[in-house]
Amino acid sequence: MNGNAETLQTVFTKNRTEELGYDVWKNFVVPPFYDQLDLYRARKPRIIVGGRGCGKTMLLRYLSHQSTFSPDRPAIPPDAVAHIGLYWRADTQFAKLMTGRNVDDDVWESAFDHLLALVVGIQILQSLRSIARSQADALREDDVFALRFDRLVAYDVGFDQNFEGFLKVLERKLHEFELWVANVRKLQQPTFLPGTRFLLLLVSAVKDSLPSLKDAVYYVYLDEYENLHEYQQQIVNTYLKHSEMPLIFNIAMKRYGFSATKTVGEESIINIADYRMHDLEKYLLEGDFPLFAAEVLYINLAIANVKTVPIEPRILRDVAALGTRREKAYRDRVLSQARQLFPGLSHDDLAKSVFEDHSLQKKLKERIHYALRKRNSELPVERFFRPTVAQASITASALLYRRKLSHEEIAGELDRLERGEDNRFTGTTDWMHNNFIGCLLSLYESHARACPFYAGFETFCLMSRGNVRHFLELCHKSINQSIRAQREDKLDVAPKEQALAARQTSAAFLGEIRSFGRLGNQLHTFILRLGSLFAMSHRSLTQSEPERCHFAIVRGKALTESDHRFLREATKWSVLFEEEETKVKDPAQPANFEYVLNPIYAPYFCITYRKRRKLELRYEEFLVLKEGTYDGVSALLKRYAKNWSVELSDTDPTLFSHLLDEAE
Amino acid sequence: MDIQMQSGAAKTALLFGDWHAAIVGEVVDDRGAATVAFAKEHAGIVHTLTYDARSFQVTFDHSQLPAEDMDCVIAGLPWQSLLLETTTLGFVEILLSCRAVCQLGKCRLNLLYTEPAQYNRPQHGRVLHRRDFDLSNEVEDFSGVPGSAFMLREDCPTRAVFLVGYEGQRLEQALEQTAIRPSKCTIIFGVPAFRPGWEMDAFANNVSVMQERQLARGGVLFAGAQNPAAAYRAIDRVSRSCDPGERLLIGAIGTKPHGIGAALFACEHPDVGVVYDHPKRSKGRSAEIGSWHLFQIQYGDKP
């Protein structure tokens, strides 16, 4: 068997970095944009931004001392000590307690400084142990245990200790601090350490005592900055502003998390002068996401003992090997194997699959029959139901509803296509290119079987849109489907199994929206409403505007601050993507933004994952979707159903059955 | 500590003597109105208590004060004969009140609770229903509770126990917002549920989160949904299984009786941490009243 089935089922479940621990050395794939980050020569702080699942935490943990000096790393370059990463994700449920409660603001500010001194101080000490226990030559454990910290006695007489003793004192102080924060009205306030001043003295004590660390620079990586209180962010901003060797502060956050650029003083922090910002998601999308995604997939498979992987994990972990990984032959080999693992169907094959499925065939025939009857046509269904030109036949099922086209005209074009002559199904008019996927999806709507349009490695990449977690989940669920189908002997997943997995993944991620911050419930409701509207558009009989999956607010009142906050939140959590508007129909309009539904939700709604056509909403319609009553949304859907020639039927349970229930 | 429980289909089935004072929360439905009316009928004086998760303050009648000062409030009440009306009180209000009473030593505390007769059951499957389109409230992030908080750190091992109900997203959100390792989580389901079949909703809504995050490795326990003593015992079992040096964090996001069990456990174990997300209870969420429960907590020796 190719890999252990149980391992294969579980290896992807650790697709959240938090579940891997701090040492991610084994699982890390150096991303293709890594050299753009210029981390090793960085003298300015870095601000890492990006949506959920784009790899921020993974990168930060890779840069931490636990990974750099991982016991799994067979050889460590001598200059590794020049970059000692200290990872800290502030525990927000605890950090939230550090405000108000009849305690003065300046006390909380000093308390946060103290917390940072303790947490980062402990990390600095732990980094020495990591180095000493690693393959690096820089330190031995004896060197570390021999350290003394007399110089820090100025801050606390208890600091007159050796390494173990000093670490214990800091840990005890942290416990005391936790207890004080929990019971701030009952316990005596501890003596606070002065944040960076304490840390700089600690770093200098370490460097002076350990000559092998004389060039060491400590980089603090603070994750999930956006979850801190504003005053805590201002303190961190001050650290950023005044970062200097050998202690540089860096932060990571979701988009729109950097709202407070103030420091605790009069200054603000300013891009370029004070920090460099790196948008990981943007880098991934502009770079070679498919190759990176395939490499991450294969390193997971390699960890699960799958032998036939086209990568060498050692190379993927090696920053110096980025050049090799950019070579065409390597890229072709990896992508080709990924396509074999998750094969997709061509449009022609997608069309043929409709003719091979009894109920879809029947549905197509009924649709053609209904279109002919509606316009009193004498032509038989068979004139349009042609397995030999399957794609065109499916496309014709929508064209027959368009009043501007006569049925004879469409039949004639089908004849010409079948004879290999110039025709409007292909060529410059290209009805098939413009309408086929819309027609196909409308056939699958309410169908029990998932549409194989959602299968294929490239499709998985498109639906993931730079989100590694989404990509891995699509792969994980697909492989699980394959294992269930008892085909463990070789690793490839049939398109129909992938499509089913995509639908399951989509539903799971849709449900997850409720947990996206304070507006999670509202975002979830909005996406259900918006997705339903797009799904309704896909059911249009004429398919005159097929594949709508993004919108712009083009008419009506201006957005309020609350609307902007809502859209920012939707973008921050990547349920929508904001893009500058293209194809503005009225050039007199000012530049606007359009919002693309995250394509991971497409399989759930049985809509396209491709950004094709835009839905132009009036402000009032957007408002109904955002905060309207059920009756308001219902009226909106029914109005669009009429405009788009959608026939609500009670024969199958659909996304819209509730609209029919309402009518009863 | 000893927990005595009695229940009945109606308030008349409960055996009790009147109380000197009662503490109630905000009334949002018929259940709350009925229980607050009961408190007014059987207590000499009725006080209202609400907790604000953003300011960590409580409002006791019309006074605002820090949550930690609840012990002063309780000490000023006739605490030897006190009723907490827990249908209307939130989890944190219950925790703060119980802790304040517990600190006073030997005493008896009474907690009243009524079950819902029915609730808006979640629908499953891809087909959307009206409730999917109904608006939902803004929710708070999970935060610690004054007096029962510690900092979650990767280098400081923590066990977590979540008592879950039918809202799977609350468990998802707890894991999203905290640094809890899924393999270190134990889930407690309310089984038997208030009504046969309701437990299926709790399973269905939490199972995907449990699968996605491999939560079951930390263990799954069951405790009757209406039984705070069983919830207490289940948490105690988890606590006893902690490794030396491992700390225990409790997330009571299931039924109210489970919340009471969790609050009682946290009162007796000051080293335990508690996180909560303070969901806003929607107005008119349940119209009919199910069984009535009276839980009598005896702190210290029995009289």
Interface residues (C-beta under 8 A of the other chain):
Chain A: T10 T13 K14 R16 E18 E19 G21 Y22 R89 D91 T92 Q93 F94 K96 L97 T99 G100 R101 N102 V119 I122 Q126 L174 E178 V181 A182 N183 V184 R185 K186 N227 R503 A507 A508 G511 E512 R514 S515 F516 G517 R518 L519 G520 N521 Q522 H524 T525 L528 R529 S532 Y604 E627 T629 Y630 V633 S634 P653 T654 L655 F656 S657 H658 D661 E662
Chain B: S55 F56 Q57 P66 A67 E68 D69 R126 V127 L128 H129 R130 D132 F133 D134 L135 S136 N137 E138 V139 E140 D141 F142 S143 G144 P146 G147 S148 A149 F150 M151 L152 R153 E154 D155 G168 Q169 R170 E172 Q173 E176 Q177 T178 A179 R181 P182 S183 S208 E212 R213 Q214 V275
